[in-house]
C-alpha cells in the first residue's frame, strides 16, 4: 500500500492551516485515494521532542519543521506552499 504521509505538530499554526484545507474524506475514508493510487496518512505529534524524533526517522534535514510531507515515492516537502500544491494536484484538498 502506498501512502503520502503528512507530519504535523499540535502547536503549529501552519499545521492547523494545512489540516483545515485537507478534504476530511482523504483522512477518514479508507476508499479515498490520490491521483497516483496512494492514500493520505496524517501523523500528529503532541510534543516538540516527538516531532523531532519523527522527522529524524523519515530522514528530514535538521532545518525542516512541521508541517512536512513524505510522499509515496520518497519525496520530501517542508515548505508549506510546496505541500499545498502537491496535495492539491493529488486531489487531497477541499476545492
Buried (B, 14 or more C-beta within 10 A) or exposed (E): EEBBBBBBBBEBEBBEEBBEEBBEEBBEEEEBBBEEEBBBBBBBBEEBEBBBEBBEEBEBEEEBBBBBBBBBEEEBBBEBEEBBEBBEEBBBBEE
